[in-house]
Amino acid sequence: MSQPTIESILQENRVFPPPEEFSREAAIASLEDYQQLYDKAKADPQAFWAELAEKELHWFQKWDTVLDWQPPVAKWFVGGKMNISYNCLDRHLTTWRKNKAALIWEGEPGDSRTLTYAQLHREVCQMANVLKELGVQKGDVVGIYMPMIPEAAIAMLACARIGAAHSVVFGGFSSEALRDRLNDAEAKLVITADGGYRKDKAVPLKEQVDLAIANNHAPSVKNVLVVQRTGQKVHMEPGRDHWWHDLKLNASADCPAEPMDSEDLLFILYTSGSTGKPKGVVHTTAGYNLYTHMTTKWTFDLKDTDVYWCTADVGWITGHSYIVYGPLSNGATTLMYEGAPRPSNPGCFWDVIEKYGVTIFYTAPTAIRAFIKMGEHLPKARNLSSLRLLGTVGEPINPEAWMWYHKIIGNERCPIVDTWWQTETGGFMLTPLPGATPTKPGSATFPFPGILAEVVDLDGNPAADNEGGYLVIKHPWPSMMRTVYGDDERFRRTYWEHIAPKDGQYFYFAGDGARRDEEGYFWVMGRVDDVISVAGHRLGTMEIESALVSHPAVAEAAVVGKPDELKGEEVFAFVTLEGDYEESEALEKELKQHVVNEIGAIARPGEIRFTDAMPKTRSGKIMRRLLRNLAAGQEIAGDTSTLEDRTVLDKLRGGA
Ligand code: 7RM
């Protein structure tokens, strides 16, 4: 099992048409239907989105202008007023869905909870009132640092309800990383839990919040709302920290949703790039609601009887768009699972599918590769016949893993939707529509209707068939990121100038290389920048380098991705030491732990190689290409003539 290589993907020519019984029941039931929809959207994108916005969402007030596009600044449904929490909750209460399961939750220790739409609405209203009581106002930012429990979704919806923007920080991030994000967003309040369960252990969360905001290090944070999850002992600072279960006792369940302007800030979500600190990706209300609604509806071909499970964490965009907002806006039943496959319970995912009769299962290639390794006897020992549709996200899926997923989990009858998108895009950009699109293992197939995607060269010229290039989007779409929080200039530079605009045509580019085959299928090849993907988590190599050099022993650090069978990539760090330090196993361990403290366990280097010098060009740039070759244990490929000191390479190899 390995990552897709250009060779393996070029040889991939299997095609899987949608199963007939699936197409028969599907909303978009043939390639012709898709093509028609796509053409219609392309001919008049504004009319296309306006029609759907009218039909699919509730508005307090209709918009005046569908799209105001002053590149690269887009405003959608200008003048409209709506609330995404209303669309996810209130509007379902006047239908039979009132008592339908909105959220099914399975806790790691085996506890569980189901909230109907009416119950979820009640909890959200109560938390919204508590936030107001604690001084949160429309326009404020609230940090959310939570385990995978219903209150994570409740917190997001409660913020949206009162017009506060949320900034969810993945619970696996360290207190340092949390602090940076809280400060950048100037969060007024943090919603957290005493702890959460991760792989048979109760991990502390409130303690991390304490560390993040101690000594006035995050001065904007005035209050902390704490959900009791594990019962572990935590410090509660009087006047600042409040238990949710205490405040809930007197919280009214009456809290009308605040009418929000279409372009009001909905949330900030931090993501890694190739340079600088993580960027606060800004998403706004109406366009995000519409796009996540439509992509959930069509890509998962949602039916009212579906039990839909996305295994992501709410700390990532996938959790935002496809655990919380997209499914709930559609009135679907969304399942949330606190656990993860672990040695004590390697079949836990299949247990969850069997227990709840999951019909749609959406996970990441890295998880699939781990399942393969754990053995097919595990899924085979469970009844997975409820499944009707499978999905993947996060990285290119290697055809072998795709075939295993198709055969062993899907029993050769479930279509697979390989969805390519990003934190920045808000929702699916390239994806099959399961009743319509013949799939090819490893290809995210075609653009969603309304998305004009292309593979181009640096001058913006379309690449020839099967020729690699940059994957760009050429027309604004409703859920596109609006800016980098507090840094419009960085937004422009990062996403819109890599490929220079020409003749008024702007190209959105966020870092992936791709090619299109002769039938128009897109094959995403992976990042072309210094962003790596470890177990589907996006990390900037520079962030890890900064973490390393903040340790007194480290003079210089260069981080690259090393191909890894399971995780896709692993963090591989080259480090030169300050004069007074000597390499040792103890120091290696210490540096790894240092990265964990600075960023979080997901960034822990798998390997650190000490070196006397880095391979550099004459202008002093570290030659990462060489380091990537070295990390992968490959021969150095390509030109090394620009290398300043060739003996450096021999020394580095010697360490291999
Ligand atoms: C949703 C998410 C975005 C990056 C993106 C790609 C990679 C995501 C796929 C994929 C190939 C896919 N958001 N990526 N999905 N590559 N095929 N289906 O992952 O912001 O965290 O990462 O992930 O490189 O640029 S993210």
Residues whose N, C-alpha, C, O or C-beta is under 5 A from the ligand:
A	BS01	7RM	T392 V393 G394 E395 P396 D418 T419 W420 W421 Q422 T423 A444 A510 D512 V524 G526 R527 G536 R538
